[in-house]
Amino acid sequence: MSKLCEDRVVIVTGAARGIGREYALMLAEHGAKVVVNDFGGSRDGSGGDAGPAQSVVDEIAAAGGEAVANTCDVSDFKAAAEMVEQAIDTYGRLDVLINNAGILRDRMLVNMEEAEWDAVIKVHLKGTFASSKHACAYWRKLSKAGESVQARLINTTSVSGIYGNIGQSNYGAAKMGIAAFTIIAAREMARYGVTVNAIAPGALTRLTEDLAMGEGSEEDKAAMHPRWIAPIAVWLSSTDSSGVSGRVFEASGHMLAVAEGWHRGPTVEAVADPTEIGPVARELVSKARLNAGMDGQDLDGGLG
């Protein structure tokens, strides 16, 4: 088997369980040196345990790979910087950052508490920013020093954000934000030899086990195993993915797809009088493509 990521140094956040664990294991299988980050918290972000991250490191080492554990909270700006420094100090450089850490605190909008909103936004959105900021600053410094850079930033979004899922306004807002962050970062970092993409995974993990994703036949359950997400992450981490940037890939055991972002739809000349807006706006809406449903295809008009 050819190894796509031979000697590539990769940080994977949230790598102790589920999708992140599959990323770490497959990356190591393909020759990467992996920093296995995981705070070790529960599904809602509470608690903390160094054991899960070290367990993945031990598993990689037992298979002949190289890995080191990191247990920082990625939403801690200083700790995220130290995580990037750990990768560089341990392996001499950093080639790839995969932002995968996340929590859930689902609630209907009218019942959501401020703390539930803040916690989810902090881990997903700020955590993605904090780690990315320090990694990208490092890559820009290398590029400005005249070094050839083939770096990769891979974020984690969700169909809950890009298409919209009831009961997840906090999580969905964060994930839609990460999709926008990905596009903007891709444009900013292109000059420095860095590609930036995102993955919207469909998998049965402890985060999704109560969202009806574990229902259906054994074949359906097998298709929702998180191992199906790892191949696109490994390929995006490799130098073979050069030139692919600013994209959101949907991945599961059922499919691999590229999600298409917002485009301007039907258009008219500007209207100055608000009393004249009604029929014009309704005409525009009647001509516009409806919002996608959670499967990315079935159109629901944006109303659930």
C-alpha positions in Angstrom: 0.0 0.0 0.0 1.3 3.4 -1.0 1.5 5.8 2.0 -0.1 9.2 1.2 1.2 11.0 4.3 4.7 9.6 4.8 6.5 11.8 7.4 3.8 14.4 7.4 3.3 15.9 10.9 -0.4 16.2 11.7 -2.4 17.6 14.6 -5.9 16.0 15.0 -8.1 17.7 17.7 -10.8 15.7 19.4 -8.9 12.5 18.3 -9.5 10.1 21.2 -12.9 8.8 20.0 -15.2 8.5 17.0 -14.2 10.3 13.8 -11.1 11.9 15.3 -9.7 8.5 16.4 -10.3 7.1 12.9 -8.4 10.1 11.4 -5.5 9.6 13.8 -5.2 5.8 13.1 -5.5 6.0 9.3 -3.1 9.0 9.1 -0.5 7.0 11.2 -1.2 4.0 8.9 -0.3 6.2 6.0 3.0 7.3 7.6 2.0 10.5 9.4 3.4 11.5 12.8 0.3 12.4 14.8 -0.4 14.8 17.7 -3.5 13.2 19.2 -5.3 16.0 20.9 -8.3 15.4 23.2 -9.4 17.1 26.3 -11.1 13.9 27.4 -14.4 15.5 28.3 -17.9 14.1 28.1 -20.3 14.6 25.2 -21.4 18.0 26.5 -17.8 19.1 27.1 -17.8 18.7 30.9 -15.0 16.9 32.8 -11.6 15.9 31.4 -9.4 12.9 31.2 -5.9 12.4 29.7 -6.5 8.6 29.3 -8.4 8.5 26.0 -5.8 10.5 24.0 -3.0 8.4 25.4 -4.9 5.3 24.5 -4.9 6.2 20.8 -1.2 7.1 21.0 -0.5 3.7 22.5 -2.6 2.0 19.7 -0.6 3.9 17.0 2.7 3.0 18.6 1.7 -0.7 18.9 1.1 -0.7 15.1 4.5 0.7 14.5 3.5 4.4 14.1 4.6 7.6 15.8 2.3 9.7 17.9 2.2 11.9 21.0 -0.7 13.0 23.2 -2.0 16.5 23.9 -4.9 17.2 26.3 -5.4 20.9 25.9 -8.8 22.6 25.5 -8.6 23.9 22.0 -10.8 26.9 22.8 -8.1 28.1 25.2 -6.1 30.5 22.9 -2.8 30.1 24.7 -3.2 26.3 25.0 -3.9 26.0 21.3 -0.6 27.9 20.6 1.2 25.5 22.9 -0.3 22.5 21.0 1.1 23.8 17.8 4.5 24.4 19.5 4.4 20.8 20.8 4.1 19.4 17.3 7.0 21.6 16.1 9.2 20.8 19.1 8.5 17.1 18.9 8.7 16.5 15.2 10.5 19.5 13.8 7.6 21.0 11.9 3.8 21.0 11.4 2.3 20.1 8.0 -1.4 19.6 8.8 -4.0 20.7 11.3 -7.4 18.9 11.4 -9.9 20.7 13.6 -12.3 18.0 14.7 -13.0 18.7 18.4 -16.6 19.3 19.3 -19.4 19.0 21.8 -23.2 19.0 21.7 -25.8 20.7 23.9 -28.9 20.4 21.7 -32.0 22.4 22.6 -34.9 24.0 20.8 -34.2 27.8 20.5 -36.9 28.9 23.0 -35.5 26.5 25.6 -31.8 27.1 25.1 -29.8 28.6 28.0 -27.1 31.1 27.4 -24.5 28.7 28.8 -25.6 26.0 26.2 -25.1 28.5 23.4 -21.8 29.8 24.7 -20.2 26.4 25.3 -20.9 25.1 21.8 -19.8 28.2 20.0 -16.7 28.3 22.1 -15.5 24.8 21.4 -16.5 24.6 17.7 -16.0 28.2 16.4 -13.4 29.6 18.8 -11.6 26.3 19.0 -11.3 26.2 15.2 -10.1 29.8 15.1 -7.6 29.4 17.9 -5.8 26.4 16.6 -5.9 27.7 13.0 -4.6 31.1 13.9 -1.4 29.7 15.4 -0.9 27.0 12.7 -1.4 29.5 9.9 0.9 32.1 11.5 3.6 29.4 11.6 3.1 28.5 7.9 3.1 32.1 6.8 6.4 32.6 8.7 7.9 29.7 6.8 6.6 31.0 3.5 8.0 34.5 4.1 11.3 33.0 5.0 11.5 31.4 1.5 10.6 27.9 2.4 8.3 25.8 0.2 5.1 25.1 2.1 2.6 22.3 1.4 0.4 22.7 4.4 -3.2 21.7 5.0 -5.9 23.1 7.3 -8.9 20.8 7.5 -12.0 21.9 9.4 -15.1 20.1 10.5 -18.5 21.5 9.5 -21.9 19.7 9.5 -25.1 19.3 7.4 -26.8 20.6 10.6 -25.2 24.0 9.8 -24.9 24.1 6.0 -28.5 22.8 5.5 -30.0 23.4 8.9 -31.3 21.0 11.6 -34.1 21.6 14.1 -32.9 21.7 17.7 -29.3 22.6 16.9 -29.3 26.4 16.5 -26.1 26.7 18.5 -24.3 23.8 16.9 -25.6 24.6 13.4 -24.6 28.3 13.7 -21.1 27.2 14.7 -20.8 24.8 11.9 -22.1 27.2 9.3 -19.6 29.7 10.7 -16.8 27.1 10.2 -17.9 26.6 6.6 -17.6 30.4 6.0 -14.3 30.5 7.9 -13.0 27.7 5.6 -13.7 29.7 2.5 -12.2 32.9 3.8 -9.1 31.2 5.2 -8.6 29.4 1.9 -8.5 32.7 0.1 -6.2 34.3 2.7 -3.7 31.4 2.9 -3.4 30.4 -0.7 -0.4 32.7 -1.2 1.5 30.9 1.5 1.1 27.4 0.2 -1.8 26.4 2.5 -5.0 24.7 1.3 -8.1 25.0 3.6 -11.0 22.6 3.3 -13.8 21.3 5.5 -15.5 18.0 6.0 -19.2 17.5 6.9 -19.2 14.0 8.2 -22.1 11.6 8.6 -21.3 9.0 11.2 -22.6 7.3 14.3 -20.6 8.4 17.3 -21.3 9.3 20.9 -22.2 12.8 19.7 -24.9 11.5 17.3 -26.0 8.2 19.0 -29.3 9.8 20.1 -30.1 11.5 16.8 -31.7 8.5 15.2 -28.5 7.8 13.2 -28.2 4.4 14.8 -31.5 3.1 13.5 -32.1 0.9 10.4 -30.5 -2.2 9.1 -27.1 -3.6 10.0 -25.9 -2.5 6.6 -27.1 1.1 7.3 -25.3 1.1 10.7 -22.1 -0.2 9.1 -22.3 2.7 6.6 -22.4 5.1 9.5 -19.2 3.9 11.0 -16.7 6.8 11.4 -14.0 4.9 9.5 -15.7 6.0 6.3 -14.8 9.7 7.0 -11.1 9.1 7.4 -10.1 8.5 3.7 -11.1 12.0 2.6 -9.2 13.5 5.6 -6.1 11.5 4.8 -6.2 12.5 1.2 -6.7 16.2 2.0 -3.8 15.9 4.4 -1.5 14.7 1.7 0.4 16.7 -0.9 -1.6 14.9 -3.6 -4.6 17.2 -2.7 -2.7 20.3 -3.9 -4.9 22.8 -5.7 -8.1 21.7 -3.9 -9.1 24.5 -1.5 -12.1 26.3 -0.1 -14.3 23.3 -0.4 -16.7 21.5 1.9 -16.8 17.7 1.4 -19.7 15.6 2.7 -18.6 12.1 3.7 -20.2 9.0 5.0 -20.5 5.3 4.2 -23.2 6.2 1.7 -21.4 8.9 -0.3 -18.6 11.4 -0.9 -19.8 14.7 -2.2 -19.0 18.4 -2.5 -21.4 20.8 -1.0 -22.1 23.9 -3.1 -22.3 27.2 -1.2 -24.6 30.2 -1.4 -25.0 31.8 -4.9 -27.0 34.9 -5.8 -30.4 34.0 -7.1 -33.1 35.9 -8.9 -32.4 39.7 -9.0 -34.2 42.9 -9.7 -33.3 46.6 -9.6 -33.2 48.3 -6.2 -36.6 49.3 -4.7 -36.8 52.6 -2.8 -40.3 52.4 -1.4 -40.9 49.7 1.3 -44.6 49.6 0.4 -43.6 48.3 -3.0 -41.4 45.6 -1.7 -44.0 42.9 -1.0 -45.0 41.8 -4.6 -41.4 42.2 -5.7 -39.9 40.1 -2.9 -42.6 37.4 -3.3 -41.9 37.2 -7.0 -38.1 36.8 -6.3 -38.9 34.1 -3.8 -41.2 32.2 -6.2 -38.4 32.1 -8.7 -35.6 31.1 -6.3 -34.4 27.6 -5.6 -35.7 26.3 -2.3 -33.4 25.6 0.6 -32.0 22.1 0.8 -33.3 19.6 3.4 -31.0 17.7 5.7 -30.0 15.2 3.0 -28.8 18.1 0.8 -31.4 17.3 -1.9 -35.0 17.3 -0.7 -36.2 20.9 -0.8 -38.2 22.2 2.1 -38.4 26.0 1.6 -36.3 26.5 4.8 -39.2 25.8 7.1 -38.2 22.4 8.4 
